[in-house]
Amino acid sequence: MRFRNLESYRSSGAGSDMQLAIPLPRTPDGRVYRYSPNENAHPRHFLLGGRVEGVTLPEAPTPRMTHAPGTPGTICPYSGVKAEDGAFTHPDDIAAAKEVVAHAAAADVAEVFHGMFADLGRKFAGSKFVKIKPGPKPHPKPRPRFARRDLLRDLICDECGRDYGVFAISLFCPDCGAPNIHLHFAREATLVREQVELAGKLDAGADELAYRLLGNAHEDVLTAFEATLKTVYLYKLTTRPADAPEVKPPGNAFQNIERGRKRFSEFDFDPFGALSADALAVLTLNIQKRHVIGHNLGVADAAFAEHATDARLGETVPLVGEDILQFADICKTMIDHIDAWLANGVSPPGHGSLPARPIVAPQAKEPAALTVRQLGKLAVSIGLWVSERSKKGFDDFIAEEDLRKAFPDSTIDDLAFAVAELAKDGYLRTSAVISKRIPRMRTTAELFITFDPHAVKTDPASDVVVIVDLALTKSDTVGVEELHAATGWPLRRFNPAFAYMISQINERRVLGGGTNDYPARGFFLMDEDRVDLKRFADRLRG
């Protein structure tokens, strides 16, 4: 008995000893599904195509290859694990092959039974007692069809020319084993460039949309950069000795340069080692900018306004297409450096190409808007010093002796002039002392509002909005200790913001005296005060 349908898949043998070979279903682009045998190689799925035309394989593997391309065996692109080709068969394809065999076998059985009855019909054709008339020849059901789709990231190995697709960031070519994270990031950089170009083509009236496109492009650079570092780090953990100590999950460690360095120091490697000082400074600024864009709707906070020369507190962070592309170039330099580390020091093809424009570190920014009032450098330095050394953040007395010790290189006349500048602009209250060149000095709320964002990294102009919102939920009388407890802040942070708020309330309703820790014991609120405070907070919110 012959099994014609099954025989069409025969690879060897005959009859009941046939060996069958079922062709794997393919995607519209001609690729087949593959599935890593390594259970820890997430997401395990990938696609494998053919070699692109025009690629000539080298006679011997290149230094970046770990497997001769075109020879038996496949490399898991996510974990680097090598196994026989059959070990990578996708479970869905195994199920599909069983369906194909079952369909062919069922068709063969139907044909055999039809043939048996047809033979009997012919055998008893002249009999008067037995009549056998077979039905029509069975019409086979359509063969099973299996839909396969291509995945997100298409890649062509620049070492062996193999075409493949992966679902997430992969590390190696599945054919030759060469590291390929530089290919991933190069594709990200291409998409970012297309977004920047699209934003530049929008009409003048579409500024908001253009800003959104540029913001997305900027965030995409850092997201890809962070994800790549995390993927490589987790892979290197799997290559450590089995008795190596456990480490905590990385979390968001790679959103910070120093924390990222500390993680990779476990492997005696600095992922930022290929960057110049200027490039590292630009990278640092862009990481800060990404947090502002992603978490603060693009509005500069105190930390970012301190570092960026083109940013002001409370204003939208400017985005320039060329700056985003330079940011991508810097990250690409880093990724190429990491890729070479995975390839035992051999850089990927095309590494070292010059950036589109020279990388220049961002200029250091003068603290706050101090130069607007034309304060001299010594006056600015004194203001920062007073803010940094303050213990309670209001009405501090500054002794002349302490001032002279803190600035020994300045003459008494220079110090007196700088103190006069600070007093003139409302940062200090002074009273003359007949026997001394420098007057008695006490701080004002204005000093901490202006200098705290740069000296102690807190911003009273932002904190006061929180305190106002809390105060407006209270009854007519607001006690300072209750309000302080509601914020959960240290005294040093609370007082400047509290002093800023009570400066907006009619002084007749502020409860002064009775405390050494706070600018006031509390205050009464009338409806007109509530209106004033709400509008004050809304202005600061922008």
Order of alpha helices (4+ residues) and beta strands (2+ residues): alpha-beta-beta-beta-beta-beta-beta-alpha-beta-beta-alpha-alpha-alpha-alpha-alpha-alpha-alpha-beta-alpha-alpha-beta-beta-alpha-alpha-beta-alpha-alpha-beta-beta-alpha
